[in-house]
């Protein structure tokens, strides 16, 4: 799950890698900038150690900027996504994860913004925004190139709905996920 794993929460980076490569957070990016930092650092690391113990707790905040209703929210992710696409040197399976990352960002926006339970726009308006996002060139490229080998069943279903232009069904699922998230928060 690249959206969950491709960030800097609960991670420790060796300072020598960051200093040697001059990797910094891009202050011009507003969304998913930690994912770009993570991937740039990952590319320069010789070793990665994974600890399976719970050492970090994430607090889900319903009214955060990422979860506020804004139909143009995906536009805030695009600069970072394009920067991630520029990174060269990954293996094929990492590129598959990058395609999944792009599509996961789409799902985040659909669940937390477009189909948010707080969004009271008409279904026709919501479908229009969903179609706009799914027809972005970078989203289409990800849909055309993704390998489902690394996707769990739930994401595989959602990505297939995107590929098959099943906008209404995808929207219904995203609204239900938004309801579930609201109950969690």
SEPA-598033 format. One line per 4 residues: their letters; for each residue x, y, z of N, C-alpha, C, O, CB. Coordinates in steps of 0.05 Angstrom, whole numbers, plus 5000, padded with zeros to 4 digits. Glycine has a CB too. Example, Ala and Ser with C-alpha at 12.3 -4.5 7.8 and 13.67 -1.06 7.14 Angstrom:
SEPA-598033
as> 5264/4886/5156/5246/4910/5156/5264/4934/5156/5285/4934/5169/5226/4911/5181 | 5257/4955/5142/5273/4979/5143/5258/5001/5157/5268/5023/5161/5282/4988/5114
END
This chain:
SEPA-598033
xxxx> 5017/4976/5000/5000/5000/5000/5018/5025/5000/5026/5034/5021/4981/5000/5024 | 5024/5035/4976/5043/5057/4975/5034/5083/4989/5051/5098/4999/5049/5063/4947 | 5009/5087/4990/4999/5112/5004/5004/5110/5034/5012/5129/5046/4970/5117/4998 | 5000/5086/5045/5005/5082/5073/5035/5080/5079/5044/5092/5099/4991/5057/5083
xxxx> 5050/5067/5063/5078/5061/5068/5097/5082/5056/5120/5084/5065/5085/5035/5057 | 5088/5098/5038/5105/5117/5024/5102/5145/5036/5096/5164/5023/5098/5118/4994 | 5108/5146/5062/5107/5172/5075/5128/5171/5097/5142/5151/5101/5079/5179/5087 | 5131/5192/5112/5153/5193/5132/5144/5190/5160/5159/5193/5179/5168/5219/5129
xxxx> 5118/5184/5164/5109/5180/5192/5119/5153/5202/5116/5132/5188/5078/5181/5193 | 5129/5153/5225/5139/5128/5237/5164/5117/5225/5170/5093/5227/5118/5107/5236 | 5179/5134/5211/5204/5126/5198/5228/5141/5210/5226/5164/5218/5203/5130/5168 | 5251/5128/5209/5276/5141/5217/5294/5139/5193/5298/5117/5181/5288/5128/5243
xxxx> 5307/5161/5185/5325/5162/5163/5353/5167/5173/5357/5183/5191/5317/5183/5142 | 5372/5153/5162/5400/5158/5168/5408/5186/5158/5405/5192/5135/5419/5136/5156 | 5417/5203/5176/5422/5230/5169/5444/5233/5147/5444/5252/5131/5431/5246/5193 | 5463/5214/5147/5484/5215/5127/5473/5213/5098/5484/5225/5080/5505/5193/5132
xxxx> 5452/5197/5094/5440/5195/5068/5427/5221/5060/5430/5230/5037/5419/5172/5067 | 5413/5233/5078/5399/5258/5072/5419/5280/5067/5416/5296/5048/5380/5266/5096 | 5440/5281/5083/5461/5302/5080/5477/5298/5054/5482/5317/5039/5479/5303/5104 | 5485/5273/5049/5501/5267/5026/5487/5273/5000/5499/5283/4981/5509/5237/5026
xxxx> 5461/5268/4999/5446/5271/4974/5431/5298/4973/5420/5305/4952/5426/5249/4971 | 5433/5314/4994/5419/5340/4995/5389/5338/4991/5377/5356/4980/5431/5358/4974 | 5377/5316/5000/5348/5313/4998/5334/5330/5019/5342/5329/5042/5340/5283/5000 | 5314/5345/5010/5299/5362/5028/5270/5360/5021/5263/5352/4998/5309/5391/5027
xxxx> 5253/5367/5039/5224/5370/5033/5221/5394/5014/5233/5415/5019/5207/5373/5059 | 5206/5390/4993/5201/5412/4975/5179/5430/4987/5156/5422/4988/5192/5401/4946 | 5186/5454/4995/5167/5472/5009/5146/5483/4990/5126/5494/4999/5182/5495/5021 | 5150/5479/4964/5130/5488/4944/5107/5468/4940/5087/5475/4928/5144/5493/4918
xxxx> 5111/5444/4951/5090/5424/4949/5072/5424/4973/5082/5427/4996/5102/5396/4944 | 5047/5421/4970/5028/5422/4993/5016/5395/5000/5006/5392/5023/5006/5441/4987 | 5017/5376/4982/5005/5350/4988/5024/5327/4979/5035/5328/4957/4977/5347/4974 | 5027/5307/4996/5043/5283/4990/5073/5290/4987/5087/5274/4975/5033/5270/4965
xxxx> 5082/5312/4997/5110/5320/4994/5128/5300/5010/5151/5296/5003/5115/5348/5005 | 5117/5288/5031/5132/5268/5046/5136/5243/5029/5157/5229/5033/5118/5261/5072 | 5118/5237/5011/5122/5213/4994/5145/5218/4974/5160/5199/4969/5096/5208/4978 | 5147/5242/4964/5170/5248/4946/5196/5246/4962/5215/5234/4952/5167/5277/4935
xxxx> 5197/5257/4985/5221/5255/5002/5228/5226/5008/5251/5218/5006/5217/5271/5029 | 5208/5210/5015/5212/5182/5021/5224/5167/4997/5244/5152/5000/5186/5169/5030 | 5213/5171/4974/5222/5157/4950/5250/5166/4942/5267/5149/4934/5203/5161/4926 | 5256/5191/4944/5283/5201/4938/5304/5189/4957/5326/5181/4949/5285/5232/4939
xxxx> 5296/5187/4983/5314/5176/5003/5317/5146/4998/5339/5135/5000/5303/5181/5031 | 5295/5132/4993/5295/5104/4987/5314/5096/4965/5329/5077/4966/5267/5094/4981 | 5314/5112/4944/5331/5107/4921/5360/5109/4928/5377/5096/4915/5324/5127/4898 | 5367/5124/4948/5395/5128/4955/5404/5111/4979/5427/5112/4987/5400/5157/4962
xxxx> 5386/5095/4990/5392/5078/5013/5404/5051/5004/5395/5040/4984/5367/5073/5031 | 5424/5042/5018/5435/5015/5012/5419/4993/5026/5415/4972/5015/5464/5014/5021 | 5409/4999/5050/5394/4980/5066/5369/4993/5077/5368/5017/5082/5412/4968/5088 | 5349/4976/5081/5324/4984/5094/5318/4964/5115/5319/4939/5110/5301/4987/5073
xxxx> 5312/4973/5139/5305/4955/5161/5276/4961/5168/5268/4984/5172/5324/4959/5186 | 5260/4940/5169/5232/4942/5176/5227/4930/5203/5235/4907/5208/5213/4929/5155 | 5215/4945/5221/5208/4935/5248/5177/4932/5248/5163/4951/5243/5218/4955/5271 | 5168/4908/5254/5140/4902/5253/5125/4909/5279/5101/4904/5281/5136/4874/5246
xxxx> 5139/4919/5299/5126/4927/5323/5112/4953/5319/5120/4970/5303/5147/4929/5346 | 5091/4957/5335/5076/4983/5333/5092/5003/5350/5095/5000/5374/5047/4980/5344 | 5102/5024/5336/5118/5044/5350/5107/5072/5344/5119/5092/5353/5147/5042/5341 | 5085/5073/5330/5074/5099/5322/5044/5097/5321/5033/5078/5311/5086/5108/5294
xxxx> 5030/5118/5331/5001/5118/5329/4992/5142/5312/5001/5165/5317/4988/5120/5358 | 4976/5136/5293/4966/5157/5275/4938/5166/5284/4921/5149/5288/4964/5147/5245 | 4935/5192/5288/4909/5202/5296/4894/5212/5272/4903/5229/5257/4912/5226/5317 | 4870/5200/5267/4853/5207/5245/4838/5232/5252/4823/5232/5272/4834/5184/5237
xxxx> 4841/5253/5236/4827/5279/5241/4807/5284/5219/4816/5288/5196/4847/5302/5244 | 4782/5284/5225/4761/5287/5204/4762/5313/5190/4757/5314/5166/4734/5284/5217 | 4769/5335/5203/4768/5361/5191/4795/5372/5182/4799/5396/5181/4754/5381/5209 | 4814/5354/5177/4841/5363/5168/4838/5374/5139/4818/5370/5126/4861/5340/5169
xxxx> 4859/5388/5130/4858/5400/5103/4855/5378/5082/4843/5383/5061/4883/5416/5098 | 4866/5355/5086/4864/5333/5067/4835/5322/5066/4827/5311/5045/4884/5310/5073 | 4821/5325/5088/4794/5314/5089/4772/5336/5087/4749/5330/5092/4790/5299/5115 | 4779/5360/5080/4759/5380/5076/4748/5379/5048/4762/5371/5029/4770/5409/5082
xxxx> 4723/5387/5045/4710/5386/5018/4721/5407/5000/4719/5431/5005/4679/5389/5021 | 4734/5397/4979/4746/5415/4959/4748/5398/4933/4766/5381/4931/4774/5426/4968 | 4731/5404/4914/4731/5388/4890/4757/5390/4874/4762/5373/4857/4708/5397/4872 | 4772/5411/4879/4798/5414/4864/4821/5404/4880/4844/5411/4873/4802/5444/4857
xxxx> 4816/5389/4901/4838/5379/4918/4859/5363/4902/4883/5365/4909/4826/5361/4940 | 4850/5348/4883/4869/5331/4868/4890/5348/4854/4913/5340/4851/4855/5314/4847 | 4883/5373/4847/4902/5391/4834/4926/5397/4853/4948/5402/4844/4889/5417/4827 | 4921/5395/4879/4943/5399/4899/4962/5376/4900/4985/5379/4907/4931/5404/4926
xxxx> 4953/5352/4892/4970/5328/4891/4986/5327/4865/5008/5315/4865/4953/5303/4894 | 4976/5339/4844/4989/5336/4818/5018/5344/4817/5035/5329/4806/4974/5351/4798 | 5027/5367/4828/5055/5374/4827/5073/5353/4839/5095/5347/4828/5060/5400/4841 | 5065/5341/4862/5081/5320/4874/5082/5295/4857/5102/5283/4854/5071/5314/4902
xxxx> 5059/5288/4846/5057/5264/4830/5076/5267/4805/5090/5248/4798/5028/5259/4820 | 5076/5290/4793/5094/5295/4770/5123/5293/4778/5140/5284/4763/5088/5322/4757 | 5129/5303/4802/5157/5302/4812/5165/5272/4817/5187/5264/4811/5161/5318/4838 | 5147/5257/4828/5152/5229/4832/5157/5214/4806/5174/5197/4803/5129/5215/4848
xxxx> 5141/5221/4786/5144/5209/4759/5171/5215/4747/5181/5199/4730/5122/5218/4741 | 5183/5237/4755/5209/5245/4743/5233/5229/4755/5254/5227/4743/5215/5275/4748 | 5228/5216/4778/5250/5201/4791/5257/5177/4773/5239/5163/4764/5241/5191/4819 | 5282/5174/4769/5292/5152/4751/5309/5133/4767/5323/5141/4786/5307/5163/4727
xxxx> 5308/5108/4760/5327/5089/4773/5313/5067/4789/5327/5050/4801/5345/5103/4790 | 5287/5067/4791/5273/5047/4806/5269/5022/4789/5270/5022/4765/5246/5057/4815 | 5265/4999/4803/5259/4974/4789/5230/4974/4780/5215/4992/4788/5265/4950/4808 | 5223/4955/4763/5196/4954/4752/5175/4952/4774/5154/4965/4772/5194/4929/4733
xxxx> 5180/4936/4795/5159/4934/4815/5155/4960/4831/5133/4965/4840/5167/4911/4835 | 5176/4976/4833/5172/5002/4847/5155/5021/4829/5138/5035/4839/5199/5016/4853 | 5159/5020/4803/5142/5036/4785/5113/5026/4787/5095/5043/4786/5152/5034/4756 | 5109/5000/4790/5082/4991/4794/5070/5003/4819/5046/5010/4819/5081/4960/4796
xxxx> 5086/5005/4840/5077/5018/4864/5071/5047/4860/5053/5059/4873/5097/5013/4887 | 5087/5060/4843/5082/5089/4838/5056/5093/4824/5041/5111/4829/5106/5101/4821 | 5050/5075/4805/5023/5076/4791/5001/5072/4812/4981/5087/4812/5021/5054/4769 | 5005/5053/4830/4986/5049/4852/4984/5073/4870/4962/5080/4879/4993/5024/4868
xxxx> 5007/5086/4875/5007/5110/4891/4989/5132/4879/4973/5144/4893/5036/5121/4895 | 4993/5136/4853/4976/5156/4839/4947/5150/4842/4931/5167/4849/4984/5158/4809 | 4940/5125/4837/4912/5117/4839/4901/5118/4868/4878/5123/4872/4908/5089/4828 | 4919/5113/4887/4910/5115/4915/4905/5145/4922/4887/5150/4938/4932/5104/4933
xxxx> 4921/5163/4911/4916/5191/4915/4889/5199/4904/4874/5215/4916/4938/5209/4903 | 4882/5187/4881/4855/5192/4870/4834/5182/4890/4814/5196/4895/4852/5177/4842 | 4838/5158/4900/4818/5148/4920/4816/5165/4944/4794/5170/4955/4826/5119/4928 | 4838/5175/4954/4838/5193/4977/4820/5218/4972/4804/5225/4988/4866/5202/4985
xxxx> 4824/5230/4949/4809/5253/4941/4779/5246/4937/4761/5261/4946/4820/5266/4916 | 4774/5224/4925/4746/5215/4921/4732/5210/4947/4709/5219/4951/4745/5190/4903 | 4745/5197/4966/4733/5190/4991/4731/5215/5009/4710/5220/5021/4748/5168/5006 | 4753/5230/5012/4754/5252/5032/4743/5278/5022/4737/5296/5038/4782/5255/5041
xxxx> 4741/5281/4995/4732/5307/4985/4707/5305/4968/4686/5316/4975/4755/5319/4968 | 4710/5291/4945/4688/5290/4926/4663/5277/4938/4641/5289/4939/4696/5276/4900 | 4666/5252/4948/4644/5237/4959/4642/5238/4990/4630/5221/5002/4645/5208/4950 | 4655/5259/5001/4653/5262/5030/4624/5265/5039/4608/5277/5024/4670/5287/5039
xxxx> 4618/5254/5062/4591/5257/5072/4585/5287/5078/4561/5294/5080/4587/5241/5098 | 4605/5303/5079/4601/5332/5084/4596/5347/5058/4590/5371/5058/4625/5344/5098 | 4599/5334/5035/4595/5347/5009/4566/5344/5001/4557/5321/4997/4614/5335/4987 | 4552/5366/4999/4523/5364/4994/4516/5370/4965/4493/5376/4958/4508/5383/5012
xxxx> 4536/5369/4947/4530/5374/4919/4514/5351/4907/4513/5329/4918/4557/5378/4903 | 4502/5356/4884/4486/5335/4871/4504/5313/4860/4528/5317/4855/4470/5348/4848 | 4493/5290/4857/4508/5267/4847/4519/5273/4819/4541/5264/4812/4490/5242/4845 | 4505/5289/4803/4515/5295/4776/4539/5313/4778/4558/5310/4762/4493/5310/4760
xxxx> 4539/5331/4797/4562/5348/4801/4587/5332/4811/4609/5336/4801/4556/5371/4822 | 4582/5314/4829/4603/5297/4840/4615/5279/4818/4639/5276/4816/4593/5280/4863 | 4597/5267/4801/4607/5250/4779/4624/5266/4760/4643/5256/4748/4583/5238/4765 | 4616/5291/4756/4632/5309/4737/4660/5312/4748/4679/5310/4732/4618/5336/4734
xxxx> 4663/5317/4774/4690/5320/4785/4705/5294/4785/4729/5294/4779/4688/5331/4814 | 4692/5272/4790/4705/5246/4789/4715/5241/4761/4738/5232/4758/4685/5224/4798 | 4699/5246/4741/4708/5241/4713/4732/5259/4706/4750/5250/4693/4685/5246/4694 | 4731/5284/4716/4753/5302/4710/4780/5291/4721/4800/5291/4708/4748/5330/4723
xxxx> 4779/5281/4746/4803/5270/4758/4812/5245/4744/4835/5242/4737/4797/5263/4788 | 4793/5227/4738/4801/5201/4726/4810/5205/4697/4824/5187/4686/4777/5182/4726 | 4804/5227/4685/4813/5232/4658/4839/5249/4656/4848/5255/4634/4792/5246/4642 | 4850/5255/4679/4877/5268/4680/4897/5250/4666/4896/5225/4669/4886/5275/4709
xxxx> 4915/5261/4650/4934/5245/4635/4950/5226/4653/4954/5203/4646/4953/5264/4620 | 4960/5236/4676/4977/5220/4693/4960/5197/4706/4971/5175/4711/4989/5237/4715 | 4935/5202/4711/4918/5181/4722/4913/5160/4700/4914/5136/4706/4891/5192/4732 | 4908/5168/4676/4904/5150/4654/4929/5133/4649/4927/5109/4644/4896/5164/4628
xxxx> 4952/5146/4650/4977/5131/4647/4980/5110/4669/4989/5088/4663/5001/5151/4647 | 4973/5117/4693/4975/5098/4715/4956/5075/4711/4962/5052/4716/4970/5112/4742 | 4931/5081/4703/4911/5061/4698/4920/5042/4676/4914/5018/4677/4884/5073/4691 | 4933/5052/4655/4941/5036/4633/4966/5019/4639/4970/4998/4626/4947/5054/4609
xxxx> 4982/5027/4658/5007/5013/4663/5008/4997/4689/5027/4982/4693/5029/5033/4664 | 4989/5000/4706/4990/4987/4732/4989/4956/4729/4974/4946/4713/4968/4996/4750 | 5005/4943/4745/5004/4914/4747/4990/4908/4773/4997/4919/4794/5033/4900/4747 | 4970/4891/4772/4954/4886/4796/4967/4865/4814/4956/4857/4834/4927/4876/4788
xxxx> 4992/4857/4807/5006/4837/4822/5010/4846/4851/5010/4829/4869/5033/4831/4809 | 5014/4871/4856/5021/4881/4882/4997/4894/4897/5000/4905/4918/5043/4901/4881 | 4973/4892/4885/4949/4905/4897/4933/4885/4913/4930/4861/4905/4932/4917/4875 | 4923/4894/4935/4904/4877/4950/4878/4876/4935/4873/4891/4916/4900/4887/4979
xxxx> 4860/4858/4943/4835/4853/4928/4817/4878/4927/4805/4884/4907/4819/4830/4941 | 4816/4893/4950/4799/4917/4951/4809/4938/4931/4792/4949/4916/4799/4928/4979 | 4835/4943/4931/4845/4963/4912/4843/4954/4883/4837/4970/4865/4874/4970/4919 | 4847/4928/4879/4845/4917/4852/4817/4923/4841/4814/4931/4818/4851/4887/4852
xxxx> 4796/4918/4858/4769/4923/4850/4765/4953/4843/4754/4959/4822/4749/4914/4872 | 4774/4970/4860/4770/4999/4856/4785/5008/4831/4775/5025/4816/4780/5014/4881 | 4809/4998/4827/4825/5006/4803/4811/4995/4778/4811/5009/4757/4853/4996/4805 | 4800/4972/4779/4785/4961/4756/4761/4978/4750/4755/4983/4727/4776/4932/4761
xxxx> 4747/4987/4771/4724/5005/4766/4733/5031/4753/4719/5041/4735/4710/5012/4793 | 4756/5041/4760/4767/5065/4747/4773/5059/4718/4766/5075/4701/4793/5074/4762 | 4786/5036/4713/4793/5029/4685/4769/5026/4667/4769/5033/4644/4810/5004/4685 | 4747/5015/4679/4723/5009/4663/4703/5032/4663/4681/5030/4652/4710/4984/4675
xxxx> 4711/5055/4674/4695/5079/4675/4668/5074/4689/4647/5084/4680/4690/5089/4646 | 4669/5059/4710/4645/5054/4726/4643/5076/4748/4646/5070/4772/4645/5026/4739 | 4638/5100/4739/4639/5124/4756/4619/5122/4779/4626/5127/4802/4634/5149/4740 | 4594/5115/4772/4573/5115/4793/4579/5095/4814/4576/5101/4838/4546/5110/4780
xxxx> 4586/5071/4807/4592/5050/4827/4616/5057/4844/4616/5053/4868/4597/5023/4812 | 4637/5068/4831/4660/5077/4846/4652/5098/4866/4661/5099/4888/4682/5087/4826 | 4635/5117/4857/4626/5138/4874/4611/5128/4898/4614/5137/4921/4609/5157/4859 | 4593/5108/4894/4578/5096/4916/4597/5083/4937/4593/5086/4961/4558/5075/4905
xxxx> 4617/5069/4927/4636/5056/4945/4652/5078/4961/4656/5075/4985/4655/5038/4929 | 4660/5099/4947/4675/5120/4960/4658/5135/4981/4668/5142/5002/4685/5141/4939 | 4632/5139/4976/4614/5152/4995/4612/5134/5020/4612/5143/5042/4586/5157/4983 | 4609/5108/5015/4607/5089/5038/4633/5089/5055/4631/5089/5079/4601/5061/5028
xxxx> 4656/5090/5042/4681/5092/5056/4683/5118/5072/4693/5118/5094/4705/5090/5036 | 4672/5140/5061/4672/5165/5075/4655/5163/5100/4662/5173/5121/4661/5188/5056 | 4632/5150/5098/4615/5145/5121/4629/5130/5143/4628/5136/5166/4589/5131/5113 | 4643/5109/5134/4658/5092/5153/4680/5108/5167/4684/5106/5191/4671/5067/5139
xxxx> 4694/5125/5152/4715/5142/5163/4704/5161/5183/4716/5166/5204/4730/5157/5140 | 4681/5172/5177/4669/5192/5196/4662/5178/5222/4665/5190/5244/4643/5204/5184 | 4653/5153/5221/4646/5139/5246/4672/5133/5262/4671/5133/5287/4632/5112/5240 | 4694/5128/5248/4720/5123/5261/4729/5148/5276/4739/5146/5299/4741/5115/5241
x> 4727/5171/5263/4737/5196/5274/4723/5205/5298/4729/5225/5309/4738/5218/5254
END
